[in-house]
Amino acid sequence: MATGSVIIRKKEDSIAATVRRIIEMLGELRFGSITVVVQEGKVLQIDKTEKFRIGPGR
């Protein structure tokens, strides 16, 4: 296996891990948003904001 192939494989693994994490966060979220911050084609940060509504009698 060429060195270039190893680098590509590591990048694919990293992308797959990021996608798995986003899917996991979506499963945990009831109301809110998930923001993915990308810079130069790389995911730098994933923010999850969850909203809770408090109404009368709760």
mmCIF file of the N, C-alpha and C atoms, coordinates in Angstrom:
data_MODEL
# 
_entry.id   MODEL 
# 
loop_
_atom_site.group_PDB 
_atom_site.id 
_atom_site.type_symbol 
_atom_site.label_atom_id 
_atom_site.label_alt_id 
_atom_site.label_comp_id 
_atom_site.label_asym_id 
_atom_site.label_entity_id 
_atom_site.label_seq_id 
_atom_site.pdbx_PDB_ins_code 
_atom_site.Cartn_x 
_atom_site.Cartn_y 
_atom_site.Cartn_z 
_atom_site.occupancy 
_atom_site.B_iso_or_equiv 
_atom_site.pdbx_formal_charge 
_atom_site.auth_seq_id 
_atom_site.auth_comp_id 
_atom_site.auth_asym_id 
_atom_site.auth_atom_id 
_atom_site.pdbx_PDB_model_num 
ATOM 1   N N  . MET A 1 1  ? 0.853   -1.184 0.000  1.00 0.00 ? 1  MET A N  1 
ATOM 2   C CA . MET A 1 1  ? 0.000   0.000  0.000  1.00 0.00 ? 1  MET A CA 1 
ATOM 3   C C  . MET A 1 1  ? 0.890   1.236  0.000  1.00 0.00 ? 1  MET A C  1 
ATOM 4   N N  . ALA A 1 2  ? 0.586   2.157  -0.881 1.00 0.00 ? 2  ALA A N  1 
ATOM 5   C CA . ALA A 1 2  ? 1.368   3.385  -0.981 1.00 0.00 ? 2  ALA A CA 1 
ATOM 6   C C  . ALA A 1 2  ? 1.034   4.326  0.169  1.00 0.00 ? 2  ALA A C  1 
ATOM 7   N N  . THR A 1 3  ? 1.989   5.189  0.473  1.00 0.00 ? 3  THR A N  1 
ATOM 8   C CA . THR A 1 3  ? 1.784   6.147  1.561  1.00 0.00 ? 3  THR A CA 1 
ATOM 9   C C  . THR A 1 3  ? 0.557   7.017  1.310  1.00 0.00 ? 3  THR A C  1 
ATOM 10  N N  . GLY A 1 4  ? 0.357   7.448  0.074  1.00 0.00 ? 4  GLY A N  1 
ATOM 11  C CA . GLY A 1 4  ? -0.810  8.255  -0.263 1.00 0.00 ? 4  GLY A CA 1 
ATOM 12  C C  . GLY A 1 4  ? -2.111  7.547  0.070  1.00 0.00 ? 4  GLY A C  1 
ATOM 13  N N  . SER A 1 5  ? -2.160  6.249  -0.138 1.00 0.00 ? 5  SER A N  1 
ATOM 14  C CA . SER A 1 5  ? -3.363  5.473  0.173  1.00 0.00 ? 5  SER A CA 1 
ATOM 15  C C  . SER A 1 5  ? -3.635  5.456  1.665  1.00 0.00 ? 5  SER A C  1 
ATOM 16  N N  . VAL A 1 6  ? -2.576  5.382  2.457  1.00 0.00 ? 6  VAL A N  1 
ATOM 17  C CA . VAL A 1 6  ? -2.729  5.382  3.911  1.00 0.00 ? 6  VAL A CA 1 
ATOM 18  C C  . VAL A 1 6  ? -3.312  6.715  4.364  1.00 0.00 ? 6  VAL A C  1 
ATOM 19  N N  . ILE A 1 7  ? -2.817  7.798  3.816  1.00 0.00 ? 7  ILE A N  1 
ATOM 20  C CA . ILE A 1 7  ? -3.311  9.128  4.179  1.00 0.00 ? 7  ILE A CA 1 
ATOM 21  C C  . ILE A 1 7  ? -4.786  9.252  3.805  1.00 0.00 ? 7  ILE A C  1 
ATOM 22  N N  . ILE A 1 8  ? -5.144  8.803  2.615  1.00 0.00 ? 8  ILE A N  1 
ATOM 23  C CA . ILE A 1 8  ? -6.541  8.862  2.187  1.00 0.00 ? 8  ILE A CA 1 
ATOM 24  C C  . ILE A 1 8  ? -7.407  8.018  3.108  1.00 0.00 ? 8  ILE A C  1 
ATOM 25  N N  . ARG A 1 9  ? -6.935  6.844  3.478  1.00 0.00 ? 9  ARG A N  1 
ATOM 26  C CA . ARG A 1 9  ? -7.698  5.960  4.366  1.00 0.00 ? 9  ARG A CA 1 
ATOM 27  C C  . ARG A 1 9  ? -7.916  6.621  5.722  1.00 0.00 ? 9  ARG A C  1 
ATOM 28  N N  . LYS A 1 10 ? -6.884  7.250  6.270  1.00 0.00 ? 10 LYS A N  1 
ATOM 29  C CA . LYS A 1 10 ? -7.020  7.929  7.559  1.00 0.00 ? 10 LYS A CA 1 
ATOM 30  C C  . LYS A 1 10 ? -8.034  9.059  7.453  1.00 0.00 ? 10 LYS A C  1 
ATOM 31  N N  . LYS A 1 11 ? -8.018  9.790  6.348  1.00 0.00 ? 11 LYS A N  1 
ATOM 32  C CA . LYS A 1 11 ? -8.969  10.883 6.153  1.00 0.00 ? 11 LYS A CA 1 
ATOM 33  C C  . LYS A 1 11 ? -10.387 10.322 6.068  1.00 0.00 ? 11 LYS A C  1 
ATOM 34  N N  . GLU A 1 12 ? -10.566 9.203  5.344  1.00 0.00 ? 12 GLU A N  1 
ATOM 35  C CA . GLU A 1 12 ? -11.888 8.574  5.239  1.00 0.00 ? 12 GLU A CA 1 
ATOM 36  C C  . GLU A 1 12 ? -12.366 8.103  6.604  1.00 0.00 ? 12 GLU A C  1 
ATOM 37  N N  . ASP A 1 13 ? -11.470 7.529  7.407  1.00 0.00 ? 13 ASP A N  1 
ATOM 38  C CA . ASP A 1 13 ? -11.828 7.084  8.756  1.00 0.00 ? 13 ASP A CA 1 
ATOM 39  C C  . ASP A 1 13 ? -12.253 8.268  9.616  1.00 0.00 ? 13 ASP A C  1 
ATOM 40  N N  . SER A 1 14 ? -11.539 9.375  9.484  1.00 0.00 ? 14 SER A N  1 
ATOM 41  C CA . SER A 1 14 ? -11.853 10.575 10.254 1.00 0.00 ? 14 SER A CA 1 
ATOM 42  C C  . SER A 1 14 ? -13.217 11.134 9.852  1.00 0.00 ? 14 SER A C  1 
ATOM 43  N N  . ILE A 1 15 ? -13.486 11.155 8.559  1.00 0.00 ? 15 ILE A N  1 
ATOM 44  C CA . ILE A 1 15 ? -14.780 11.637 8.071  1.00 0.00 ? 15 ILE A CA 1 
ATOM 45  C C  . ILE A 1 15 ? -15.893 10.725 8.566  1.00 0.00 ? 15 ILE A C  1 
ATOM 46  N N  . ALA A 1 16 ? -15.685 9.418  8.496  1.00 0.00 ? 16 ALA A N  1 
ATOM 47  C CA . ALA A 1 16 ? -16.697 8.461  8.959  1.00 0.00 ? 16 ALA A CA 1 
ATOM 48  C C  . ALA A 1 16 ? -16.962 8.633  10.453 1.00 0.00 ? 16 ALA A C  1 
ATOM 49  N N  . ALA A 1 17 ? -15.915 8.860  11.233 1.00 0.00 ? 17 ALA A N  1 
ATOM 50  C CA . ALA A 1 17 ? -16.076 9.062  12.678 1.00 0.00 ? 17 ALA A CA 1 
ATOM 51  C C  . ALA A 1 17 ? -16.854 10.350 12.957 1.00 0.00 ? 17 ALA A C  1 
ATOM 52  N N  . THR A 1 18 ? -16.584 11.387 12.179 1.00 0.00 ? 18 THR A N  1 
ATOM 53  C CA . THR A 1 18 ? -17.298 12.653 12.348 1.00 0.00 ? 18 THR A CA 1 
ATOM 54  C C  . THR A 1 18 ? -18.775 12.480 12.013 1.00 0.00 ? 18 THR A C  1 
ATOM 55  N N  . VAL A 1 19 ? -19.063 11.785 10.926 1.00 0.00 ? 19 VAL A N  1 
ATOM 56  C CA . VAL A 1 19 ? -20.456 11.545 10.533 1.00 0.00 ? 19 VAL A CA 1 
ATOM 57  C C  . VAL A 1 19 ? -21.170 10.708 11.590 1.00 0.00 ? 19 VAL A C  1 
ATOM 58  N N  . ARG A 1 20 ? -20.502 9.683  12.115 1.00 0.00 ? 20 ARG A N  1 
ATOM 59  C CA . ARG A 1 20 ? -21.101 8.859  13.180 1.00 0.00 ? 20 ARG A CA 1 
ATOM 60  C C  . ARG A 1 20 ? -21.426 9.713  14.399 1.00 0.00 ? 20 ARG A C  1 
ATOM 61  N N  . ARG A 1 21 ? -20.534 10.619 14.757 1.00 0.00 ? 21 ARG A N  1 
ATOM 62  C CA . ARG A 1 21 ? -20.759 11.479 15.927 1.00 0.00 ? 21 ARG A CA 1 
ATOM 63  C C  . ARG A 1 21 ? -21.950 12.407 15.701 1.00 0.00 ? 21 ARG A C  1 
ATOM 64  N N  . ILE A 1 22 ? -22.061 12.967 14.496 1.00 0.00 ? 22 ILE A N  1 
ATOM 65  C CA . ILE A 1 22 ? -23.189 13.843 14.188 1.00 0.00 ? 22 ILE A CA 1 
ATOM 66  C C  . ILE A 1 22 ? -24.500 13.056 14.264 1.00 0.00 ? 22 ILE A C  1 
ATOM 67  N N  . ILE A 1 23 ? -24.526 11.852 13.726 1.00 0.00 ? 23 ILE A N  1 
ATOM 68  C CA . ILE A 1 23 ? -25.727 11.011 13.782 1.00 0.00 ? 23 ILE A CA 1 
ATOM 69  C C  . ILE A 1 23 ? -26.076 10.677 15.224 1.00 0.00 ? 23 ILE A C  1 
ATOM 70  N N  . GLU A 1 24 ? -25.065 10.385 16.032 1.00 0.00 ? 24 GLU A N  1 
ATOM 71  C CA . GLU A 1 24 ? -25.285 10.105 17.453 1.00 0.00 ? 24 GLU A CA 1 
ATOM 72  C C  . GLU A 1 24 ? -25.908 11.323 18.151 1.00 0.00 ? 24 GLU A C  1 
ATOM 73  N N  . MET A 1 25 ? -25.378 12.508 17.854 1.00 0.00 ? 25 MET A N  1 
ATOM 74  C CA . MET A 1 25 ? -25.907 13.732 18.459 1.00 0.00 ? 25 MET A CA 1 
ATOM 75  C C  . MET A 1 25 ? -27.351 13.975 18.023 1.00 0.00 ? 25 MET A C  1 
ATOM 76  N N  . LEU A 1 26 ? -27.665 13.690 16.765 1.00 0.00 ? 26 LEU A N  1 
ATOM 77  C CA . LEU A 1 26 ? -29.038 13.840 16.278 1.00 0.00 ? 26 LEU A CA 1 
ATOM 78  C C  . LEU A 1 26 ? -29.992 12.922 17.032 1.00 0.00 ? 26 LEU A C  1 
ATOM 79  N N  . GLY A 1 27 ? -29.536 11.719 17.344 1.00 0.00 ? 27 GLY A N  1 
ATOM 80  C CA . GLY A 1 27 ? -30.362 10.772 18.085 1.00 0.00 ? 27 GLY A CA 1 
ATOM 81  C C  . GLY A 1 27 ? -30.650 11.222 19.505 1.00 0.00 ? 27 GLY A C  1 
ATOM 82  N N  . GLU A 1 28 ? -29.759 12.014 20.079 1.00 0.00 ? 28 GLU A N  1 
ATOM 83  C CA . GLU A 1 28 ? -29.914 12.497 21.457 1.00 0.00 ? 28 GLU A CA 1 
ATOM 84  C C  . GLU A 1 28 ? -30.751 13.774 21.536 1.00 0.00 ? 28 GLU A C  1 
ATOM 85  N N  . LEU A 1 29 ? -30.949 14.439 20.407 1.00 0.00 ? 29 LEU A N  1 
ATOM 86  C CA . LEU A 1 29 ? -31.567 15.762 20.373 1.00 0.00 ? 29 LEU A CA 1 
ATOM 87  C C  . LEU A 1 29 ? -33.074 15.663 20.160 1.00 0.00 ? 29 LEU A C  1 
ATOM 88  N N  . ARG A 1 30 ? -33.835 16.321 21.025 1.00 0.00 ? 30 ARG A N  1 
ATOM 89  C CA . ARG A 1 30 ? -35.297 16.371 20.850 1.00 0.00 ? 30 ARG A CA 1 
ATOM 90  C C  . ARG A 1 30 ? -35.704 17.661 20.153 1.00 0.00 ? 30 ARG A C  1 
ATOM 91  N N  . PHE A 1 31 ? -35.266 18.802 20.680 1.00 0.00 ? 31 PHE A N  1 
ATOM 92  C CA . PHE A 1 31 ? -35.573 20.107 20.091 1.00 0.00 ? 31 PHE A CA 1 
ATOM 93  C C  . PHE A 1 31 ? -34.291 20.928 20.121 1.00 0.00 ? 31 PHE A C  1 
ATOM 94  N N  . GLY A 1 32 ? -33.899 21.476 18.998 1.00 0.00 ? 32 GLY A N  1 
ATOM 95  C CA . GLY A 1 32 ? -32.701 22.297 18.979 1.00 0.00 ? 32 GLY A CA 1 
ATOM 96  C C  . GLY A 1 32 ? -32.011 22.238 17.634 1.00 0.00 ? 32 GLY A C  1 
ATOM 97  N N  . SER A 1 33 ? -30.698 22.428 17.658 1.00 0.00 ? 33 SER A N  1 
ATOM 98  C CA . SER A 1 33 ? -29.946 22.450 16.406 1.00 0.00 ? 33 SER A CA 1 
ATOM 99  C C  . SER A 1 33 ? -28.538 21.904 16.611 1.00 0.00 ? 33 SER A C  1 
ATOM 100 N N  . ILE A 1 34 ? -27.969 21.453 15.503 1.00 0.00 ? 34 ILE A N  1 
ATOM 101 C CA . ILE A 1 34 ? -26.571 21.025 15.476 1.00 0.00 ? 34 ILE A CA 1 
ATOM 102 C C  . ILE A 1 34 ? -25.894 21.851 14.391 1.00 0.00 ? 34 ILE A C  1 
ATOM 103 N N  . THR A 1 35 ? -24.794 22.501 14.745 1.00 0.00 ? 35 THR A N  1 
ATOM 104 C CA . THR A 1 35 ? -24.045 23.336 13.812 1.00 0.00 ? 35 THR A CA 1 
ATOM 105 C C  . THR A 1 35 ? -22.674 22.716 13.600 1.00 0.00 ? 35 THR A C  1 
ATOM 106 N N  . VAL A 1 36 ? -22.309 22.542 12.335 1.00 0.00 ? 36 VAL A N  1 
ATOM 107 C CA . VAL A 1 36 ? -20.990 22.002 11.995 1.00 0.00 ? 36 VAL A CA 1 
ATOM 108 C C  . VAL A 1 36 ? -20.159 23.153 11.440 1.00 0.00 ? 36 VAL A C  1 
ATOM 109 N N  . VAL A 1 37 ? -19.035 23.442 12.091 1.00 0.00 ? 37 VAL A N  1 
ATOM 110 C CA . VAL A 1 37 ? -18.146 24.529 11.671 1.00 0.00 ? 37 VAL A CA 1 
ATOM 111 C C  . VAL A 1 37 ? -17.014 23.914 10.848 1.00 0.00 ? 37 VAL A C  1 
ATOM 112 N N  . VAL A 1 38 ? -16.877 24.393 9.600  1.00 0.00 ? 38 VAL A N  1 
ATOM 113 C CA . VAL A 1 38 ? -15.877 23.857 8.675  1.00 0.00 ? 38 VAL A CA 1 
ATOM 114 C C  . VAL A 1 38 ? -14.943 24.981 8.251  1.00 0.00 ? 38 VAL A C  1 
ATOM 115 N N  . GLN A 1 39 ? -13.644 24.678 8.227  1.00 0.00 ? 39 GLN A N  1 
ATOM 116 C CA . GLN A 1 39 ? -12.655 25.646 7.752  1.00 0.00 ? 39 GLN A CA 1 
ATOM 117 C C  . GLN A 1 39 ? -11.672 24.908 6.862  1.00 0.00 ? 39 GLN A C  1 
ATOM 118 N N  . GLU A 1 40 ? -11.488 25.418 5.659  1.00 0.00 ? 40 GLU A N  1 
ATOM 119 C CA . GLU A 1 40 ? -10.584 24.821 4.678  1.00 0.00 ? 40 GLU A CA 1 
ATOM 120 C C  . GLU A 1 40 ? -10.889 23.341 4.462  1.00 0.00 ? 40 GLU A C  1 
ATOM 121 N N  . GLY A 1 41 ? -12.180 23.014 4.421  1.00 0.00 ? 41 GLY A N  1 
ATOM 122 C CA . GLY A 1 41 ? -12.599 21.644 4.142  1.00 0.00 ? 41 GLY A CA 1 
ATOM 123 C C  . GLY A 1 41 ? -12.491 20.685 5.304  1.00 0.00 ? 41 GLY A C  1 
ATOM 124 N N  . LYS A 1 42 ? -12.180 21.177 6.491  1.00 0.00 ? 42 LYS A N  1 
ATOM 125 C CA . LYS A 1 42 ? -12.039 20.317 7.670  1.00 0.00 ? 42 LYS A CA 1 
ATOM 126 C C  . LYS A 1 42 ? -13.037 20.737 8.738  1.00 0.00 ? 42 LYS A C  1 
ATOM 127 N N  . VAL A 1 43 ? -13.648 19.745 9.373  1.00 0.00 ? 43 VAL A N  1 
ATOM 128 C CA . VAL A 1 43 ? -14.582 20.031 10.460 1.00 0.00 ? 43 VAL A CA 1 
ATOM 129 C C  . VAL A 1 43 ? -13.773 20.434 11.682 1.00 0.00 ? 43 VAL A C  1 
ATOM 130 N N  . LEU A 1 44 ? -14.009 21.653 12.162 1.00 0.00 ? 44 LEU A N  1 
ATOM 131 C CA . LEU A 1 44 ? -13.296 22.157 13.332 1.00 0.00 ? 44 LEU A CA 1 
ATOM 132 C C  . LEU A 1 44 ? -14.092 21.959 14.609 1.00 0.00 ? 44 LEU A C  1 
ATOM 133 N N  . GLN A 1 45 ? -15.414 22.042 14.487 1.00 0.00 ? 45 GLN A N  1 
ATOM 134 C CA . GLN A 1 45 ? -16.230 22.077 15.697 1.00 0.00 ? 45 GLN A CA 1 
ATOM 135 C C  . GLN A 1 45 ? -17.642 21.622 15.360 1.00 0.00 ? 45 GLN A C  1 
ATOM 136 N N  . ILE A 1 46 ? -18.264 20.941 16.315 1.00 0.00 ? 46 ILE A N  1 
ATOM 137 C CA . ILE A 1 46 ? -19.675 20.577 16.211 1.00 0.00 ? 46 ILE A CA 1 
ATOM 138 C C  . ILE A 1 46 ? -20.354 21.100 17.468 1.00 0.00 ? 46 ILE A C  1 
ATOM 139 N N  . ASP A 1 47 ? -21.351 21.967 17.280 1.00 0.00 ? 47 ASP A N  1 
ATOM 140 C CA . ASP A 1 47 ? -22.088 22.539 18.413 1.00 0.00 ? 47 ASP A CA 1 
ATOM 141 C C  . ASP A 1 47 ? -23.491 21.955 18.441 1.00 0.00 ? 47 ASP A C  1 
ATOM 142 N N  . LYS A 1 48 ? -23.934 21.568 19.623 1.00 0.00 ? 48 LYS A N  1 
ATOM 143 C CA . LYS A 1 48 ? -25.310 21.106 19.801 1.00 0.00 ? 48 LYS A CA 1 
ATOM 144 C C  . LYS A 1 48 ? -25.992 22.058 20.768 1.00 0.00 ? 48 LYS A C  1 
ATOM 145 N N  . THR A 1 49 ? -27.109 22.628 20.326 1.00 0.00 ? 49 THR A N  1 
ATOM 146 C CA . THR A 1 49 ? -27.895 23.518 21.170 1.00 0.00 ? 49 THR A CA 1 
ATOM 147 C C  . THR A 1 49 ? -29.253 22.868 21.369 1.00 0.00 ? 49 THR A C  1 
ATOM 148 N N  . GLU A 1 50 ? -29.579 22.579 22.612 1.00 0.00 ? 50 GLU A N  1 
ATOM 149 C CA . GLU A 1 50 ? -30.857 21.949 22.903 1.00 0.00 ? 50 GLU A CA 1 
ATOM 150 C C  . GLU A 1 50 ? -31.769 22.967 23.563 1.00 0.00 ? 50 GLU A C  1 
ATOM 151 N N  . LYS A 1 51 ? -33.023 22.964 23.164 1.00 0.00 ? 51 LYS A N  1 
ATOM 152 C CA . LYS A 1 51 ? -33.993 23.922 23.702 1.00 0.00 ? 51 LYS A CA 1 
ATOM 153 C C  . LYS A 1 51 ? -34.999 23.188 24.572 1.00 0.00 ? 51 LYS A C  1 
ATOM 154 N N  . PHE A 1 52 ? -35.317 23.801 25.673 1.00 0.00 ? 52 PHE A N  1 
ATOM 155 C CA . PHE A 1 52 ? -36.321 23.279 26.589 1.00 0.00 ? 52 PHE A CA 1 
ATOM 156 C C  . PHE A 1 52 ? -37.382 24.352 26.774 1.00 0.00 ? 52 PHE A C  1 
ATOM 157 N N  . ARG A 1 53 ? -38.615 24.003 26.533 1.00 0.00 ? 53 ARG A N  1 
ATOM 158 C CA . ARG A 1 53 ? -39.706 24.965 26.728 1.00 0.00 ? 53 ARG A CA 1 
ATOM 159 C C  . ARG A 1 53 ? -40.394 24.654 28.038 1.00 0.00 ? 53 ARG A C  1 
ATOM 160 N N  . ILE A 1 54 ? -40.548 25.679 28.832 1.00 0.00 ? 54 ILE A N  1 
ATOM 161 C CA . ILE A 1 54 ? -41.190 25.526 30.129 1.00 0.00 ? 54 ILE A CA 1 
ATOM 162 C C  . ILE A 1 54 ? -42.501 26.292 30.070 1.00 0.00 ? 54 ILE A C  1 
ATOM 163 N N  . GLY A 1 55 ? -43.576 25.561 30.211 1.00 0.00 ? 55 GLY A N  1 
ATOM 164 C CA . GLY A 1 55 ? -44.888 26.191 30.145 1.00 0.00 ? 55 GLY A CA 1 
ATOM 165 C C  . GLY A 1 55 ? -45.592 26.089 31.486 1.00 0.00 ? 55 GLY A C  1 
ATOM 166 N N  . PRO A 1 56 ? -46.782 26.643 31.569 1.00 0.00 ? 56 PRO A N  1 
ATOM 167 C CA . PRO A 1 56 ? -47.551 26.576 32.813 1.00 0.00 ? 56 PRO A CA 1 
ATOM 168 C C  . PRO A 1 56 ? -47.861 25.128 33.193 1.00 0.00 ? 56 PRO A C  1 
ATOM 169 N N  . GLY A 1 57 ? -47.757 24.843 34.463 1.00 0.00 ? 57 GLY A N  1 
ATOM 170 C CA . GLY A 1 57 ? -48.076 23.515 34.966 1.00 0.00 ? 57 GLY A CA 1 
ATOM 171 C C  . GLY A 1 57 ? -46.996 22.477 34.775 1.00 0.00 ? 57 GLY A C  1 
ATOM 172 N N  . ARG A 1 58 ? -45.828 22.891 34.336 1.00 0.00 ? 58 ARG A N  1 
ATOM 173 C CA . ARG A 1 58 ? -44.737 21.926 34.127 1.00 0.00 ? 58 ARG A CA 1 
ATOM 174 C C  . ARG A 1 58 ? -43.709 22.019 35.203 1.00 0.00 ? 58 ARG A C  1 
# 
